[in-house]
């Protein structure tokens, strides 16, 4: 259970740092899509410090997913979850006037892969993998990722509904 708590704390930090949009943000701006805030050209400004920080930010996701959940012990499932989580963040950033950037999506996904490789490398030294405790169906990591973003989106400004 300790690893799950660490995972939830990690999700909180990522959501706080990335500044995902909320329902209030969506309803506050008259135009939903602003092309000037969307960058679909990879590495237009080159590779910089922000790209490296995005890799570092998503490496714990790639490490924690296979550590906690057995179904994430293939690189493809971990990287796919990293991609999906990053894509959801980028899409939600459309609602709060933050830039949506393909570089962030690529670097976050790469960070999940780096984290997975670190987990895989660590397994050569630590031969005991923690037992998986099932609390939810086999989609438990997806549920955590989705609910963390949905909770922020719908409930961050809860006074909005009163």
C-alpha angles and dihedrals in degrees: 000000000000091000090052091053090049088049092051091048089050090052090051091053094048093049091047093049097044095047101220118203124257135211089260090055090050092053094042099064121064096212118056102192118044109182093199089065095051122083115190096164110096118231094356090155095035127245112313144159093288090059091052091047090052090054090050092047094056098038092086089055090055090048099044099045096063092036092058105028127048094208089061094059092101116082092228095058093046094047091046091053090048090051093048094048091048092047091052090051092049092048092049090051087065088073099056102047095259122135118264108212132185088211090064091051093049096044094045090052090048088050090055089052092049090050091050091050090050089051091048092049091048090055089068089064101033108049096180113086114196114256114256113243111200114217097158137015121298090279092068096126091049089050092053093048095046096043093048091057095038090050092053092044096050104026108031092094096033092161086067088076096051 
